[in-house]
């Protein structure tokens, strides 16, 4: 019995040893076979990509399913970069191949799946991109497989630029077999490929794309969406210089948008790429030195295709000013027709607005020096040769200083219209020193060759002060100051007419004097309580029914002032004095010889 027990124990130990040897032997065999697979796959990849140095860390065969590769890297064969150009954590090739077949035959791969694919696209000092080492792409052998990429990433690195990272890449590439096809023999040409996928980056929440490529026809199409795209200087700093330079005019734009797009290959080899892009601006800002203000809260819709650009309901704000614009540009040439409608509410007129005006408009602005707040509705139409502007302005609180008579009028309200070269007013009212002045105008072709009329009427007296006198031209100012006037005037009517560009404008001015006083330098006898009228016809002034007094004396005056043909001017005054007391004040006003 004891001998039987020892024999059974020895037999059990022997069986266990044999099983362990078989297990370890099997494992060694599989390790050896997997190493053969790794070397074979690495060699196959290197042969198909002769410009790349390919390495595979490990590989094994899943019986009846396919091959699993791990730690796959690829770098340009003659490159010096420390980082591999391509890294794949795990690569699965579905081929259904058994072990003996794989060692003796090329596997027929029908599906490839990349997990953890990383691509590092970099440009060397010679300006060449490392991805060029992938070219030419190897020819497809047999039935092309479907390809799926999960958890991919692409890093674009360019010297001097901020790296651009595309992450969360998911892509599927599916050959489009004809209906009923079971293999490559049923299709004489290369199969169309359908490419679908999505990605994200710090510049967009998600971008989706869905495209088809027809290799034989060299045709393609792709469509997709981009959610919350962030365009800013940070993005430009990450793009390759040749792309960033093209987008430099947009460098002042900082905007977030949702977009959809469709791009197709040309209908003819020499034709243009067909495209259609729609974008909804969610928020944005424009801070451009060419603009007088930074624009914020930028929103609206943009539509672009081969026929041109369309901006719909673009809105923005700058301080209290609200802006709105719609525009259609029919083409991309310099002479493409343009239709633009724009409005501004609570627009402040100041030097910043002046700085962005074209030269002709700037010249007119400087003649009137407007300031204050307006509401503007404008339309611009360009037919390819000339602009056709239309504008409607509502004055909310406007001040003007005309350069030829620099006396400030303010608190202007009313409307101005400009259509087809005609400028006219509607219920336009301003104030001068607190007094209301009604203003009307109707002018054709504003500028040096204008025709039409301008008229102003005051409702009450305006102080005859230094500000008003200083607004006169040099010679009239000298004469008026010699009278040492005080009091107030009422502008009964001021009108300018011009019937033809070939004729000089006619100017008419009627002024009523109220409670004025004067003391002429060359006859310093004070006269008070002066009333009367001054009437100007062009450069000819007439003094009518001027009546004043000094104590019990009354002085009646009439006269005129006009320029001489030979130069200079002539002032003529006739006085009719009654009940003037002969006293020292009158005696002192006389010249010494007349005393």
PyMOL commands that set and color helices and strands:
alter all, ss='L'
color gray80, all
select helices_A, chain A and resi 2-48+99-104+130-134+184-186+233-238+241-246+248-250+351-354+359-368+466-470+474-482+584-589+592-594
alter helices_A, ss='H'
color red, helices_A
select strands_A, chain A and resi 52-62+66-76+86-94+111-122+146-157+164-176+192-201+204-214+219-231+253-264+274-286+296-305+308-318+321-330+337-349+371-382+387-402+405-419+422-432+435-444+451-458+462-463+486-498+506-520+523-537+540-550+553-563+569-578
alter strands_A, ss='S'
color yellow, strands_A
deselect
rebuild
show_as cartoon
